[in-house]
Amino acid sequence: MHAMSAARRRSRIARTTVALGAAGTMALAPIGPAAVPAFAQEAAAVALDPVTIRTGVNDGFTRVEFAGVVGSRSRVRREGQQVIVRIGSTAAPDVSRLRVNPPAGVEKVETRAARNATEIVMTLAEGSDFRTGIDDGAVWLNLYAPGKAPAPSETAATIAPGTVVPVSTESTADKTVLQFQWPSPVGAAVFRRGEAVWVVFDAAARLDMAGAEDTGPAGAPRWAVGPDYTVVRIPAAGSLSVSAQGDGSGWTVTIGGPPMASTGVALSRDDTGEASLVAQMAGATKAIWLTDPMVGDRFAAVTALAPGKGFGARKRTVDATLLPTAQGLAVETATDDLTIVPEGDLVTLSRPGGLTLSAPSVELAEAESPDGAPVKARYPALILSDWASTGQGTFQARYRELSDAASNEAIAASDDPRQPIEARLALTRFLVGSGLGYEAIGVVTALVNKSPGLQGEPELRGLRGAARASIGRLEEAAADFSAGSLAGDPSTRVWQGYLAANQGEWAEARQAFSAGAAVIDQFPPEWRARFGTAHAMAALETGDLVGARELLDYVFAQNAPAVDQLAARLVQAQLFEKDGRSDTALAIYKAVARTPMDGIATPAKLGVVKLELAKGTMKPDAAAAELESLKWRWRGDATELAVIRTLGGLYLSQGRYREALEALRGAGGRLSTMPGGAELQADLANAFRAMFLDGAADGLQPIQALGLFYDFRELTPVGADGDEMVRRLARRLIDVDLLDQAAELLKHQVENRLEGVAKAQVATDLATVYLMDRQPEPALQALWSSRSTLLPSALTAERRGLEARALMELGRTDHALEVLGNDQSPAARDVRAEILWKKSDWTAAAALYESRLGERFRDTASPLTADEESRLIRAGVGYSLARDSAALSRLSRNYMPFVERARSPASVRIALDGLDGMEGPAAAGDFAGLTANADTFTGWVNAMKTSLREKTAKAKTGGANAAAPAPARPQPAAAAAA
């Protein structure tokens, strides 16, 4: 029996929750052929839902209407090809039919969450358009397929400079009628201010007052023109009524006669909970600030297009006063930072810190709290200890009593929006005081969905913020506590200090705690302990050890639960570390680590690992294993970040680079917004930089380094450092003849990241790699695509030699010699000798090879290098083939002492002996073998590898030839080596 009763109670609570949280419905009806759609009668049955979406279709367009207490306050804006409808409810309305079958001209319909609201996003097809407005208590949207949108109506923007507008009057003894005949429609505002009537238009023009001399009971009008407006001031006794009518492009203003009611402008609070006011006024055009010449104060007029609509009553707040108007809006203010923003059919009034408004609940009917129900606290974000009291009964009995009262109140509010909210707030207080944050948020959300204007209620925002903070939704809680309705509240400052401490903003946390210190003792013991622990941690992080010690003493004096006491012990252990008492800190960490609560035990075990590593009592391998287990034991907050940062640093110190990067990267995306997230990203970037820029990965095999780089290439920094990182890796690949991979890296740099001199430098290296891989055509493309007129002379000479070598490889020897010109640099002379050798110009080639040896023959103590030996063999063979015995004899005399210690003694001896009477094919074959042994290309490749290594070494030490800062093109870092 008891179980069945409980089930019925749960069912009743569930039904009530569903009823309170209903987001809206959708009604569909065809639109008749008339321009204004006729909706089905059944649509009225759902008009009382918070959001009612009605659609209709005719041959010209599709109309979508947003009705209901929430839907009728929707805001419409356009961003590119998207039409965005913002609805002041976090519960997404049902748009399934629009999503499955989008209106003509709409590609897709989506919903997305926004701050305290939901947005419906309609993506228009190319050429489609829309119109929007407010009518019959609903926001409407007309969607037009491509080519079917009506021509936009003319507005004040079409009024040509210097336009003259005739003004005429028709007057009697008790009234006067002024007619303004504009050439096209303009917005207007008409209102009384003191003993004068003001008429403001949203376009600049000259007024022809020749026909307005007789103004009856009113005084003579005076007018002025501004940059984008025209204003008329007409003296008129306060007893004379004012009305306005718009007809086409003309406006008629009547002063005197029987009074007429002004309607069409509705004022309400901002549904998003911001401390601002929103006026619904169809056709609002602009806000115009004016100065009254008689009083000298400043006020604003908000103009609107015809037909006429006015604000019927004076509305006064601390920051602004809205005057009664016959057309448009008029706002007086004593502040200098009031902003008035017309947007579509809505006009928003706000200030940077929010308007000072009374609580929304003052407009509701008064109600008495149920007997024994939690009473309202003195401050809106304060939790009282007795809120969780269950009286003489059980928790279930108290919960049932309060929830039944809240359900009955919600049902009554469905029929009368002015019904009180006290029973629902009492239930929320009980849930918050009992630590049931999720349940409390559900009650508040249902209340706000039913009455969006209550988001400005201070206590409601305070209770929801406290509930969100208690379950770890820190960002959502911060949004609640930043509401203008909570500005200046000391209890809110306490919560803001708690949130700041949990987000690692220590200085801000201390300031907030200090601002709310007077009310902390009014919170329950568990929250006093949590606030004190957070404040102590903030003091510790900002270097105030004395303050941290005093705050911990305060925490330990509270009768707080064990989990809160242990959290304070963790801070105490860190305090002992700062004091140099590491043994005491280690003892506390080990004691706390024995708790079965992982949220407390994990940071304690991390402290044990750090201290024992520092003392040398734990080996790195054992520490890494312990940290790996901790990484999976507790996830999703700053503790996990601390574990991962420690593990990454440990892996780096052991040379386990891949494990370090994987550990650091694994949490970077998930936890980047948490305290320590920025530091973790910095650790990751610094580790990658250390490996590929500072040489930490030089001990890896080049192919391993390449694999590591490609696996984590999104970490490549943008700019000169990233470019130098890639070039250094490429040079390591060249050393082991991984030329294709090196060329791929350098090519990406040239084509995507560099410009100017830096591009020419890297393109030169790229051309060298291509030539080393015997690919002359890509080498030429790399050189020619990076030409510049402002290159250093040394770089220009190097590029000239590479271009000539590439042309030679393609068989274009004459062109290659033209490129070299008169260049006598060593590199140019080497290439010229190669070209002459290919052209069989033996005498000239041999002379160049000998000249490159210089006076090397004088140093007989050291053997010839491989390059020198190759040049000597080619010089000897060349002189022999040219039959230049005198030159060959000189060469033989100078270099014969080097034969015995040569790498190829036989080849050198044959080259220096010459043909020696040998003739015929056999002799030619012998000399062909000699030139094969004297492979100058291999010598050039080795020389280029040495040159690239020297560039890297100089760049590391900041030498003269260090890579210049590269003007990288702006791009995401992930593209650095894509």
Helices and strands as residue ranges (DSSP letters): H 2-20, E 25-28, G 41-46, E 52-57, E 62-67, H 68-71, E 75-79, E 82-87, H 96-100, E 106-114, E 117-124, E 129-135, E 138-144, G 156-158, E 164-171, E 175-181, E 188-192, E 196-201, E 206-211, E 222-225, E 230-235, E 242-247, E 250-256, E 266-269, E 277-280, E 284-291, E 298-304, E 315-316, E 321-322, E 325-327, E 329-332, E 339-343, E 346-350, G 360-363, G 385-388, H 395-415, H 422-433, H 437-450, G 452-456, H 458-470, H 474-481, G 484-486, H 490-502, H 506-515, G 517-522, H 525-541, H 545-556, H 562-578, H 582-593, H 598-615, H 620-633, H 638-653, H 657-668, H 677-692, G 696-699, H 702-711, G 713-715, H 720-735, H 739-748, I 749-753, H 756-772, H 776-784, H 793-809, H 813-820, H 826-838, H 842-853, G 856-858, H 866-881, H 885-895, G 896-898, H 905-913, H 921-933, H 936-957, G 973-975
